[in-house]
Amino acid sequence: MWIEISKYLDVVPPFLLLVFFIFSPGINFKRDYIFWYLAAQLVLNSLSMVIYQVFDGSNLVVYNIGCVITFYILSAYFASIFQFEKIKIIIWGIAVLFLAGLVLNALKFEHLLDEFNSNMYGLAALVLVAYCFMFYLQNLLNPTQDVVHSSDFWYVTGLLSYYTSSFFIFITFNYLMRSNHQYDNGIKLLWPIHNVLFLVMCGYIFKGILCKRSPMKYT
């Protein structure tokens, strides 16, 4: 039963968070990248669910597109919360390299139309986890506010918990899919576990919505 419920954990939570976001005071839709991250997750996850459950088709291309979209949204988010311009330049340099790696991966290793993009999902997770730790380091070395009571602290903590925990799911998923049904039982459990981790991240984001937003982003 929990597996059936888990199918909706990457759709219902972001929808509820978006509704809560809309009615929260002080939101700046143009610059609140976590809002757009949730919106992208809702649209892409809903589309993949419809393709898979209604039309019984392959939804892998939707997930592969989602990898790129969410990586760039979160790159913009981290660029907005780091205080040093050099770090922001590095983030966008990495974003360009990520796109180049995506093209190389599509040409040489993983067919993006009918295979899960494990390599790029894994790389994106590693990069985003590194950004999370850089955010913590920034606040240790140069604290500008009561970080535990800021929205960004909880957003970043949610992203860290999700991408750290999901890394091994991402990096092994394509291998397991190619394994000639040897790991079918394991594959059936991977995405439900992933969706539970996604729910945990949404819980942290909800906590962040309740906190004050960073003055660096909204002044």
C-alpha positions as CSV (number, residue, x, y, z in Angstrom):
1,M,0.0,0.0,0.0
2,W,2.8,2.4,0.9
3,I,4.3,1.9,-2.6
4,E,1.0,3.0,-4.2
5,I,0.9,6.1,-1.9
6,S,4.5,6.9,-2.7
7,K,3.6,7.4,-6.4
8,Y,2.0,10.7,-5.4
9,L,4.7,12.0,-3.1
10,D,6.5,13.9,-5.8
11,V,3.3,15.6,-7.0
12,V,1.1,16.4,-4.0
13,P,3.7,17.9,-1.7
14,P,5.0,20.4,-4.2
15,F,1.5,21.4,-5.2
16,L,0.6,22.1,-1.5
17,L,3.8,24.0,-1.0
18,L,3.1,26.1,-4.1
19,V,-0.3,27.0,-2.8
20,F,1.2,27.9,0.6
21,F,3.9,29.9,-1.1
22,I,1.3,31.9,-3.1
23,F,-0.5,33.0,0.0
24,S,2.7,33.7,2.0
25,P,3.6,37.4,2.6
26,G,6.7,38.8,1.1
27,I,7.1,36.4,-1.8
28,N,8.9,37.8,-4.9
29,F,7.8,35.4,-7.7
30,K,10.5,36.7,-10.1
31,R,13.4,36.0,-7.7
32,D,12.2,33.2,-5.5
33,Y,14.0,30.4,-7.2
34,I,12.7,27.7,-4.7
35,F,9.2,28.6,-5.8
36,W,10.1,28.0,-9.4
37,Y,12.0,24.8,-8.5
38,L,8.8,23.4,-6.9
39,A,6.8,24.6,-9.9
40,A,9.1,22.7,-12.3
41,Q,9.0,19.6,-10.1
42,L,5.2,19.7,-10.0
43,V,4.8,20.1,-13.8
44,L,7.5,17.6,-14.8
45,N,6.5,14.9,-12.2
46,S,2.8,15.3,-13.1
47,L,3.6,14.9,-16.8
48,S,5.7,11.9,-16.2
49,M,2.9,10.3,-14.1
50,V,0.4,10.9,-16.8
51,I,2.6,9.4,-19.5
52,Y,3.4,6.3,-17.4
53,Q,0.0,5.6,-15.8
54,V,-2.5,6.9,-18.4
55,F,-0.7,6.2,-21.7
56,D,1.6,3.4,-20.4
57,G,4.6,5.1,-22.1
58,S,8.2,5.8,-21.2
59,N,8.5,8.9,-19.1
60,L,12.4,8.8,-18.9
61,V,12.8,11.7,-21.4
62,V,10.7,13.9,-19.0
63,Y,13.0,13.1,-16.1
64,N,16.0,13.8,-18.2
65,I,14.7,17.2,-19.2
66,G,13.9,17.8,-15.5
67,C,17.5,17.1,-14.5
68,V,18.7,20.0,-16.6
69,I,15.9,22.4,-15.7
70,T,16.1,21.9,-12.0
71,F,19.9,22.0,-12.0
72,Y,19.8,25.4,-13.6
73,I,17.1,26.8,-11.4
74,L,19.1,25.7,-8.3
75,S,22.3,27.1,-9.8
76,A,20.5,30.4,-10.0
77,Y,19.3,30.0,-6.4
78,F,22.7,29.3,-5.0
79,A,24.2,32.2,-7.1
80,S,21.6,34.5,-5.4
81,I,22.5,33.5,-1.8
82,F,26.3,33.5,-2.0
83,Q,27.9,36.7,-1.0
84,F,31.0,36.6,-3.1
85,E,30.9,37.5,-6.8
86,K,33.7,35.0,-7.7
87,I,31.6,32.1,-6.4
88,K,28.7,33.2,-8.5
89,I,31.0,33.3,-11.6
90,I,32.2,29.8,-10.7
91,I,28.6,28.6,-10.4
92,W,27.7,29.7,-13.9
93,G,31.0,28.4,-15.3
94,I,30.0,25.0,-13.8
95,A,26.6,25.3,-15.3
96,V,28.1,25.7,-18.8
97,L,30.4,22.7,-18.2
98,F,27.3,20.7,-17.0
99,L,25.6,21.4,-20.3
100,A,28.7,20.3,-22.2
101,G,28.8,17.2,-20.1
102,L,25.2,16.5,-20.9
103,V,25.8,16.7,-24.6
104,L,28.9,14.4,-24.3
105,N,27.0,11.9,-22.2
106,A,24.1,11.8,-24.7
107,L,26.4,11.2,-27.6
108,K,28.7,8.6,-25.9
109,F,27.0,6.9,-23.0
110,E,23.3,7.3,-22.3
111,H,20.5,7.7,-24.8
112,L,18.4,10.4,-23.3
113,L,15.1,9.5,-25.0
114,D,14.8,6.0,-23.6
115,E,17.4,5.7,-20.8
116,F,17.5,7.4,-17.4
117,N,20.3,10.0,-17.3
118,S,22.1,8.5,-14.3
119,N,25.5,10.1,-15.0
120,M,24.2,13.6,-15.1
121,Y,21.7,13.1,-12.2
122,G,24.6,11.9,-10.1
123,L,26.9,14.8,-11.2
124,A,24.1,17.3,-10.5
125,A,23.6,15.8,-7.1
126,L,27.3,16.1,-6.2
127,V,27.6,19.7,-7.4
128,L,24.5,20.7,-5.5
129,V,25.7,19.0,-2.3
130,A,28.9,20.9,-2.7
131,Y,27.0,24.2,-3.0
132,C,25.0,23.3,0.2
133,F,28.2,22.8,2.2
134,M,29.6,26.1,0.7
135,F,26.5,27.9,2.0
136,Y,27.1,26.5,5.5
137,L,30.7,27.5,5.3
138,Q,29.8,31.0,4.3
139,N,27.5,31.4,7.3
140,L,30.2,30.1,9.6
141,L,32.9,32.4,8.4
142,N,30.7,35.5,7.8
143,P,27.4,35.3,9.6
144,T,25.0,38.1,8.6
145,Q,21.8,36.9,10.4
146,D,20.4,34.3,12.7
147,V,20.8,31.6,10.1
148,V,18.6,29.0,11.8
149,H,15.7,31.4,11.6
150,S,16.2,32.2,7.9
151,S,14.4,30.5,5.0
152,D,17.6,29.8,3.1
153,F,19.0,27.7,5.9
154,W,16.0,25.3,5.7
155,Y,15.8,25.3,2.0
156,V,19.5,24.4,1.7
157,T,19.1,21.7,4.4
158,G,16.2,20.2,2.5
159,L,18.2,20.2,-0.7
160,L,21.2,18.6,1.1
161,S,19.1,15.9,2.6
162,Y,17.4,15.0,-0.7
163,Y,20.4,15.1,-3.0
164,T,22.8,13.4,-0.6
165,S,20.3,10.6,0.0
166,S,19.2,10.3,-3.6
167,F,22.7,10.3,-5.1
168,F,23.1,6.5,-5.0
169,I,19.7,6.0,-6.4
170,F,20.5,8.3,-9.3
171,I,23.9,6.9,-10.1
172,T,22.8,3.2,-10.1
173,F,19.4,3.5,-11.6
174,N,20.4,3.1,-15.2
175,Y,22.7,0.2,-14.4
176,L,20.0,-1.6,-12.6
177,M,17.6,-1.0,-15.5
178,R,20.0,-2.6,-17.9
179,S,20.6,-5.6,-15.7
180,N,18.2,-8.0,-17.5
181,H,15.7,-8.2,-14.7
182,Q,18.3,-9.4,-12.2
183,Y,17.4,-6.6,-9.8
184,D,13.7,-6.2,-10.6
185,N,12.6,-6.2,-7.0
186,G,15.2,-3.6,-6.1
187,I,14.2,-1.4,-9.0
188,K,10.6,-1.4,-7.8
189,L,11.7,-0.1,-4.4
190,L,14.1,2.6,-5.7
191,W,11.6,5.2,-6.8
192,P,9.2,4.9,-3.9
193,I,12.3,5.4,-1.6
194,H,13.3,8.4,-3.8
195,N,9.8,9.9,-3.4
196,V,9.9,9.5,0.4
197,L,13.2,11.4,0.3
198,F,11.6,14.1,-1.8
199,L,8.8,14.4,0.8
200,V,11.4,14.9,3.5
201,M,12.9,17.7,1.4
202,C,9.5,19.3,1.0
203,G,9.1,19.2,4.8
204,Y,12.3,21.3,5.2
205,I,11.1,23.7,2.5
206,F,7.8,24.1,4.3
207,K,9.8,25.1,7.4
208,G,11.7,27.6,5.3
209,I,8.6,29.2,4.0
210,L,7.5,29.9,7.6
211,C,10.8,31.7,8.3
212,K,11.9,35.1,7.3
213,R,13.5,35.5,3.9
214,S,17.1,36.6,3.4
215,P,17.4,40.4,3.1
216,M,20.2,39.8,0.6
217,K,17.7,38.5,-1.9
218,Y,14.8,40.8,-1.4
219,T,16.3,44.3,-1.0
